[in-house]
Amino acid sequence: MDEDAREQGLLTALTTEHFVLQTSRSATITESVGRATVFLSLLSASLIGLGFVC
């Protein structure tokens, strides 16, 4: 039973680490998409503003 408990503990630790890494990756991608959206919105607004001025 000792070997089974060690294997179960290792599997639990690996699963937890995988979940944490996936969550971190998801947060990074979400932040990148948000920043890109803000950038493109500002770029579009600037171009429209320049179109009205010229």
C-alpha positions as CSV (number, residue, x, y, z in Angstrom):
1,M,0.0,0.0,0.0
2,D,2.9,2.3,0.6
3,E,3.9,2.3,-3.1
4,D,0.3,2.9,-4.1
5,A,0.1,5.9,-1.8
6,R,3.3,7.3,-3.2
7,E,2.1,6.9,-6.8
8,Q,-1.2,8.5,-5.9
9,G,0.5,11.4,-4.2
10,L,2.8,11.9,-7.3
11,L,-0.2,11.8,-9.6
12,T,-2.0,14.4,-7.5
13,A,1.0,16.7,-7.4
14,L,1.4,16.5,-11.2
15,T,-2.3,17.1,-11.8
16,T,-2.3,20.1,-9.6
17,E,0.9,21.5,-11.3
18,H,-0.7,21.0,-14.7
19,F,-3.9,22.8,-13.6
20,V,-1.9,25.7,-12.3
21,L,0.1,26.0,-15.5
22,Q,-3.0,25.9,-17.6
23,T,-4.6,28.6,-15.5
24,S,-1.5,30.8,-15.8
25,R,-1.4,30.3,-19.6
26,S,-5.1,31.2,-19.9
27,A,-4.6,34.4,-17.9
28,T,-1.6,35.4,-20.1
29,I,-3.6,34.8,-23.3
30,T,-6.6,36.7,-22.0
31,E,-4.4,39.7,-21.0
32,S,-2.7,39.7,-24.4
33,V,-6.0,39.6,-26.2
34,G,-7.3,42.5,-24.1
35,R,-4.2,44.6,-24.7
36,A,-4.4,43.9,-28.5
37,T,-8.1,44.9,-28.5
38,V,-7.4,48.2,-26.7
39,F,-4.5,48.9,-29.1
40,L,-6.6,48.2,-32.2
41,S,-9.5,50.3,-30.9
42,L,-7.2,53.3,-30.2
43,L,-5.6,52.9,-33.7
44,S,-9.0,52.8,-35.4
45,A,-10.2,55.8,-33.4
46,S,-7.0,57.7,-34.3
47,L,-7.4,57.0,-38.0
48,I,-11.1,58.0,-38.0
49,G,-10.1,61.2,-36.2
50,L,-7.4,61.9,-38.7
51,G,-9.9,61.3,-41.5
52,F,-12.2,64.0,-40.1
53,V,-9.3,66.5,-39.7
54,C,-7.9,66.0,-43.2
